[in-house]
Amino acid sequence: MTVAAAHARSARTFLAALIWLISGAVLAGDWPQILGPDRNGRATGEQLAASWPKGGPSVVWQTRVGRGFAGVAVQNGRLILFHREGNQLLAEARDAATGDSRWKTAFATTYSSTISPDDGPRCVPLIDKEHVYVLGPGGELACLALETGKQVWLRNICKDFKVPEGYFGVGSSPILEGDKLLVNVGGRDGAGLVAFSPADGKMLWKATDEAASYSSPVAATVAGVRHVVFVTRLNVVSIDPANGDVRFRFPFGARGPTVNAANPLVIDEHLFVSASYGVGAQWSKIGAREARQVWANDDVMSSQYTTCVAHDGILYGIDGRQDVGVARLRAFDPRTGRVLWTEEGFGTGGLIVAGDKLLIMRTEGELVLAEASPKEFRPLARAKLFETTAQALPALSDGLAFVRDTQVLKCVAVGQTNSTGR
């Protein structure tokens, strides 16, 4: 490293530390997978600032990015970025506080989108202990060493399981459940859902004929039974992660040019799912081997791809579509299906709930801070961060928000000043 480079790196580190000192950011947990620690958009232990400076929250660092809509994952101060340049998929590790590069690993892809102008990855990286797992748009499933980026194993699940071509490539992020990596593969010959060995990538079991979706599975224990719940192309399916046995299944989705993209939410003993394209939402009571519908309609929440977030029993989400009509921000009570308020014309975006506040990255490039209030939409601050589409899911860790558009990844200081003034 040259003297100039060393000085530049020191300056970035000092700037990050200074911003944290001034803002008094309350350090909290990691964001190791899609939608955070529990895959529900809740940032555990994080407290957001009550307001931002006139020019918006401080940008701690930023870097150019390639193609793709994959959000980042963060663990123990290590950030994983997954994107595409040319015919290569790039997994990169960076220091979350400074943006300094730690390693970069590339592998080839031949994926070409027939619909979307973007042919990059859609799946958020998954970090677990010493490894990170990434899934590319052409089915490139890889395990890398978290410390060095060294490739542990790589396989193409689309080729291996004869997966029919989807609208936008592979987009369901894997989930690690115990000693199994579970993926909504959507393959032929009973390979709808597949469990892989995290150690070597070998198939452990395959189950169902479910087609793939763009929704990512979640895991929960209900009635003393462990469920991994998938929203597939046309159904909601709960499986036993040990062997792939189906615990319950019910129809959800519509044939034709539609997608299921929002993740399922398990709240206590209830399950919430939502989709656009005339599908709507459903709230069900679930048990060990059943799901009993409480209500279902297309009037409360029809989410094209945004997963709702919960606070004090109320759900907040985006109703409507990005490509047709106008999407709206909405709060509703899932127990009754009653809409509490609607902010018309808000547009689409990704939501995070931290403490009693919402952090929303609108696809139009605006970051919005608001109260998580069941009474009305109460915005606290807004900042225009991007000029192009910001469709990747945001991440929040240690008082820092990580957001990106089609060109730039930004690290933004949004943590609350604590009472000690630290």
KEMIPA-499016 format. One record per residue: residue in one letter; x, y, z of N, C-alpha, C in turn. Coordinates in steps of 0.2 Angstrom, whole numbers, plus 5000, padded with zeros to 4 digits. Last residue first. Layout:
BEGIN
AXYZXYZXYZ ...
# end
This chain:
BEGIN
R488750525118489350495116489350495108 G487650575125488050615121488650595118 T486850485132487550505135487950555131 S485750465125485650505130486350525134 N486150455107485950425114486050475119 T485450485092485950515097485750485104 Q485150355080484850405085485450425090 G485750335064485650315070485450365075 V486050355051485350365052485250355060 A487250375038487150375046486450395048 V487450275025487150335027487050325035 C488250215011488150205018487950265021 K487750174994487850224999487750195006 L488150114978487950094985488150144990 V487550164962487950174968487650144974 Q486750114951487450144950487850144956 T485450094954485750054948486550064947 D485550114971485150114965485550074960 R485550064989485850074982485350084977 V486050075006485550085001485850094994 F486150055023486550035016485950035011 A486350145037485850115032486250105026 L486950125054487050145047486550105042 G486750075067486550145065486750175058 D487049945065487449985069487350065067 S486249925050486649895055487049945059 L485049885038485249935043485649895048 A484649895020484949855026485149915031 P483449895007483949925011484149875017 L483349804991483149804998483649845002 A483349894976483649844980483449854987 Q482849994968482449944969482749884974 A482950144964483250114970482850054972 T483350214948482950164952483250134958 T484250374950483950314946483650264951 E484650464959484250484953484050434948 F484650464977484750434970484350464965 L484250534988484850504988485150484981 K483350654996483450624989484150594989 A482550635011483150645008483150615001 R481450675025481550655018482250675015 A480650655041481250675037481250645030 L479450615046479950655050480450685046 P477750585042478450585040478850635045 R476550495047476850545050477550545048 F474950445043475650445040475950505043 E474050395058474150425051474850425049 K473850295068473350345067473450375060 P474850205070474250175067473750225066 S476550245066475950265069475350235066 A478050255066477650195065477050205069 E478650405058478350365064478050305062 A479950395045479250415048479150375054 L481050445033480950425040480250445042 V481550395016480950425021481050405028 L482450425002482450395009481950435013 E482150414985482050454991482050414997 G482150344973482750374976482750414982 E481050274969481150344966481750374968 T480850174978481150164972481350224968 R481250224995480750224989481150214983 M481550155009481950175003481450174997 I481150205025480850175019481250205013 L480950165041481450185037481250155030 L479950205055480050165049480550205045 K479950185073480050215067480150175061 D480150135086479550155084479450195078 G481350015082481050055087480350065085 A481250005065481750005070481450045076 V480849925050480549955056481149945061 I480949955033481249935039480949965045 L480449935016480349955022480749925028 G480649984999480749935004480749965011 G479350034987479950044990480049984995 T478250134976478450074979479150084983 G477150274981477550234976477850174980 F476150364986476850364989477350324984 G474850384982475450414978476150404980 E474150404998474050394991474650424987 E474250325012474550385009474650375002 T472950275023473350265017473650335014 W472550185038472650245034473050225028 L471950065042471950115046472050185043 V470949935036471449985034471350045039 R470649775044470449845043471049895041 G470849645046470949665039470649735038 T471049605059470349615057470349635049 R472349575061471849535064471149545062 P473049675054473049605051472549565054 D472649835051472649785057472549715054 F473749945042473149905043473249855049 A474350075032474450035038473750005039 R475250105016474650095020474850055027 L475650195002475950165008475250165013 R475350144985475250184991475450154997 A475650164967475650124973475550174979 V474650184952475050214957475050174964 G474750094937474450134942474950164946 V476149974935475449994933475050034938 D477349954941477349964933476649984931 Q477149944954477649994952477550004944 R475549924962476149904958476549964956 G474949904979474949924972475549904968 D475449954995474849924991474949944984 I476649925006476549955000476049914996 G476449935024476749905018476549945012 Y476349885041476449935036476749915030 L475249815053475749805048475749865043 I475249805071475049835065475549825059 G475849755083475249725080474949755074 D476949835085476449835089475749815086 H477349825068477549855074476949865079 A478049745054477549745059477849785065 V478049765036478349765042477849775048 C477849675020477649725025478049715032 T478849675006478649635012478449685017 T478549714989478749744996478449695001 Y477949674977478649644979478849664986 Q476649704977476949684971477549644973 S475349674988476049704987476349664981 S473949724993474149694987474849714985 M472849735006473549745004473749694998 V471449755005471849775011472549785009 D470749694994470649764996471149795001 D470649564991471149604987471049674988 N470649445005470349485000470849524996 A470349345018470649345012470349395007 W470449285035470149325030470649325024 V470849155040470349195044470049255040 Q471148985036471049055034470549095038 R472248885044471548905043471448975042 A473348765041473248835040472548855039 E474148625049473648655046473748735045 R475048565058474948535051474348565047 A475148645069475648595068475648575060 G474348795063474548745068475048705066 I473848965060474248905058474348865064 K472749065053472949045059473248975058 S473049195040472849125042473049115049 W472649315028472849305035472549235038 Q473049365012472749315016473049315023 A472849474998473149455004472749405008 G472949484980472749514987473149484993 V472849454966472849404971472649424978 G472949554956472249524958472249474963 Y474349584956474049554951473349524952 S475149554972474749604968474449554962 A475149474988475349484981474949524977 S475449415004475149465000475549464993 V475149335020475449335014475149385009 F475449295037475149345032475549335026 L474949185050475349195044475049245039 H475049165068474649185062475149195056 E475549155080475249095077474849105071 D476649275079476349225084476149165080 I476749295062476649335068476349295073 V477649275048477349235053477349275060 L477549325032477649345038477349295043 P478349295016477749275021478049305027 N478849425004479049365009478449355014 A478349454988478349474995478449414999 A478149394976478749414977478849434984 N477349304963477349314970478049334972 V476849374947477349354952477149354959 T476049354931476049374938476649344941 P475449314917476049364919476049394926 G474749154923474849204918475449254920 R473949114938474349094932474349154927 A474249174955473749174949474249154943 G474149144973474449164966473949154961 F473949004982474049074983474449094976 P473248864991473348894984473448974986 F474148785004473548815001473748854995 R474848665015474848695008474148725007 F475848595028475248615025475348655019 R476948515028476548515034475848545032 V477848395018477348455018476948455024 D479548355021478848335021478348395022 G480848385021480448415016479748395016 N481648345032481548305027481148325021 A481848455041482248395042482248355035 P480948555039481548565036482048505036 D479348525033479748505039480448515036 I478548665025478848605025479248595032 S477148755019477548745025477848675024 V476748855005476848785007477348785014 V475648924995475948935001476048865004 N475748934976475448904983475848934989 L476248964965475548964965475248944972 R477648984967477349014961476549024962 T477748994985477948974978477649014973 V478249044999477749064995478049044988 F478648935013478848965006478148985003 V479148915029478648935025478848965018 V479648795039479948835034479448845029 H479248755056479048765050479548805046 R479248655070479648695066479448695059 V478148655083478348625077478748675073 G477448705094478048665095478248625089 A476648805088476348745091476848685092 V477948855078477248865080476948795082 T479448925073479148875077478448895080 A479948975057479648985063479448925067 A480749045042480648995047480349015054 V480349095025480549105032480449045037 P480949115008480549085014480749105020 S480549244996481049205000480749175006 S479849264980479749264987480249224991 Y479849234967480349284969480249304977 S479649054964479449124964479949174966 A479548894955479948944959479549014959 A478348764958478748814954479048864958 E478348614966478148684967478648724962 D478248474968478348504961478248574961 T479148404983478648444979478748454972 A480948394987480248384988479748434984 K482548324991482048364986481348344988 W483948325001483348304999483048354994 L485348364999485148315004484448285004 M486548394987485848384988485748334994 K488048474991487748414989486948414991 G488848584996488348594991487948534988 D489648565007489948545001489448554995 A489048625019489748615018490048605011 P487648635017488048705017488848685017 S486848535007487248535012487648605012 F485148585002485848575001486248565007 A483448544998483948555003484648535001 V482248614988482848574988483248594994 L480648614980481048634985481648584987 G480548544967480248614968480648644974 A480848424961481448464964481148534965 G480148324955480048334962480548374965 D480448344941480548284944480548294952 R481148514940480748464938480948394942 G481248654951481548614946481048554945 G481148764961480648754955480848714950 V481948804972482248794966481748794960 N481948874985481448864981481648864974 V483148804997483048844991482348824987 L484148785012483448775008483348825003 L485348705019485248765015484648755010 K485548635035485248625028485148695025 D485648625048486248605044486048595037 G484648755052485048705055485648685050 E484348835038483948805043484348745046 L484548965028484948915031484548895038 I483749005012483749005020484148955023 P484049104997484049045001483949055009 S482849214988483549204992483449144997 S482349204973482149184979482749164984 G482649224959482549284964482349264971 V483249194943483149164950483149224955 G482349284930482949244933482749224940 F481149344927481749384929482349354932 Y480249244923480249304920480849344921 G481249084921480749124924480749194920 E481348924912481548994913481049044916 P481348784923481148824917481348894918 V482748684928482248734930482048774924 K483548564930483148574924482548624925 F484448544940483748524941483248544935 D485648594935485648534938484948504939 K485348724930485548664925485448594929 C484948784941484448784936484648734931 I486048774950485448734951484948734946 N487648754948487148784945486448744946 R488848774961488448734957487948774954 L490348784971489848814966489548764962 W491248804987490948764982490448804977 V492148894991492148834994491748784990 Q493249024986492648984984492648914987 K493749154997493849094993493249044992 G493549265005493149254999493349194995 T494049265018494449275012494149285005 E492949265027493649295029494049315023 L491949185022491849255024492449295025 A492149085008492349095015492249165016 L490549044999491249075000491449085007 C489548954989489748964996490448984996 A488348974976489048974978489048984986 L487348954962487348944970488048934972 E486649014949487349004951487349004959 G485549044942485548984946486248964949 G485549164936485549104932485649044935 P485649254946485049254942485049194937 G486449174961486449224955485849214951 L486649174977486349144972486149194966 V487849144991487549194986487249144980 Y488349135007488049105002487749154997 V489849135017489249175014489049135008 H490449085033490349075026489849125024 E490649075047491249085043491149085036 K489049125051489749115054490249125050 D488249165037488249125043488949105045 I487449265026488049265030487849215036 L486849285010486649255016487349235020 P486349414998486849365001486549345008 V484749424990485249454995485749394998 C484549404972484549374979485049404984 R484749454960484149484964484149464971 P486049504949485749464954485149494958 G485649574932486149554938485749514943 D485049624921485249544921485649524927 D483849734917484349714921484449644922 P482749744909483349774906483949764911 S481749594909482049654912482649674909 I481549494898481049544900481349604903 T482549404897482149414891481649474892 S484249414903483549424904483149434897 S485449284903485149344899484449354900 Y486849204911486149224911485949284907 T488049164912487849164905487049184905 T489449204923488749194922488549194914 A490849164933490549174926489749164927 F491349244948491249184944490749204938 A492449324959492049324953491949254950 T492749414974492749354971492249354965 K493649514984493249514978493249454975 W493949595000494049544995493549544990 R493949725006494249665010494449605005 S493849895004493749835001494249775005 D493050015015493649985012493549915010 G491950065021491850045014492550015011 T491850095034492350135030492250125023 A490950005040491050075043491450125038 A491049885034490449915034490449985036 D492249835023492149865029491549905030 R491649715011491949785012491849795020 A491749594999491749605006492049675007 E490849544984491349584987491249594995 A490549444970490349444978490949484981 L489949464954490449484959490249484966 L489849374939489549394945490049404951 Q490149424923490449404929489949424935 N490049484911489849414911490049384918 G489849644917490049604911489649534912 E489549634933489949674929490149624923 R488449624947488649594940489049644936 H488449584965488149624959488549594952 F488349594982488349554976488049584970 L489249634996488949654991488949604985 I489349625013489349585007488949615002 L490249695027489749695022489849655016 R490649675043490849655037490249655032 G490249695056490649745053490849735046 N489549575059490149595063490649645059 Q488749575044488849545050489549555053 V487549615031488049645036488149595042 A487149615014487049585020487649605025 V486249715002486849695005486649655011 G485049674988485349714994485949684997 A485049654971485149624977485449674982 F484849694958484449724963484549694970 G486049734945485749694950485349724954 R487749794939487049774938486749734944 G488849874950488649844944487949834944 V489250024959489049954959488849934952 R490450134968490050114962489850044962 T490150194985490550154980490050134974 Q490250294999489950264994490350234989 W490050345017490450325011490050295005 V489250425024489850405027490350385022 V488150555022488450495018489150475021 S487050605035487750605032487850545028 P485350645029485850615034486550605030 G485050815023484950745024485450715028 G485250955024485450925018485350845018 K484650975037484351005032484550965025 P484850815047485050885045484650905039 W483350725053484050735049484150805048 S482650655068482650705062483350695059 A482750555077482150585076482050635070 A483650405072483650475073482950505073 L483250235077483350285072483350355075 Q484050105085483650165086483750215081 E484049925086484249995082483750045084 G483649805091484149845095484349915092 T483349735075483349725082483849765086 A482449785063483149795065483149795072 R481349695053481449725060482149725061 G481049615042481149695041481249725047 N481049485043480449515044480549595043 R482149405045481849405039481149435039 D482849415057482249365057481849375051 P483949505053484049445057483449395057 G483449565036483749565043483749495047 L483049555023482549585028482849575035 I484249425020483649465017483249485023 Q485549435032485149405027484649445024 P486149495043486549445039486149415033 W486449625051485849615045486149565041 D486649645068486849625061486249625057 G486349765081486449705078486649705071 A487049925086486649865088486849805083 L487550075093487750015090487249965091 V486850225091486850175096486950105092 A487850365087487450315085487450255090 G488250505089488050465094487650395093 S488550595079487850565079487650525085 I489950605082489450665082488750645083 L490350475081490450515087489950575088 W490050445068489750405073489850445080 I490950535062490150545061489850505066 L492150495066491950555068491150565067 A492250365060492250375067491950435070 A492250405047491750365049491650365057 L493450485046492750515045492250475048 F494450385049494350445054493650475053 T494250305038494150275044494050335050 R494650405028494050375028493850345035 A495950425032495550485032494850455032 S496550305030496550325037496050385038 R496550295016496150245020496050275028 A497350405013496650405011496250355015 H498550355018498250415021497550425019 A498750245010498750235018498350295021 A498950304998498350264999498250255006 A500150375000499450414999498850375000 V500950275002500850315008500250355007 T500350114996500750174995500550225001 M500449945000500050005000500450065000 
# end
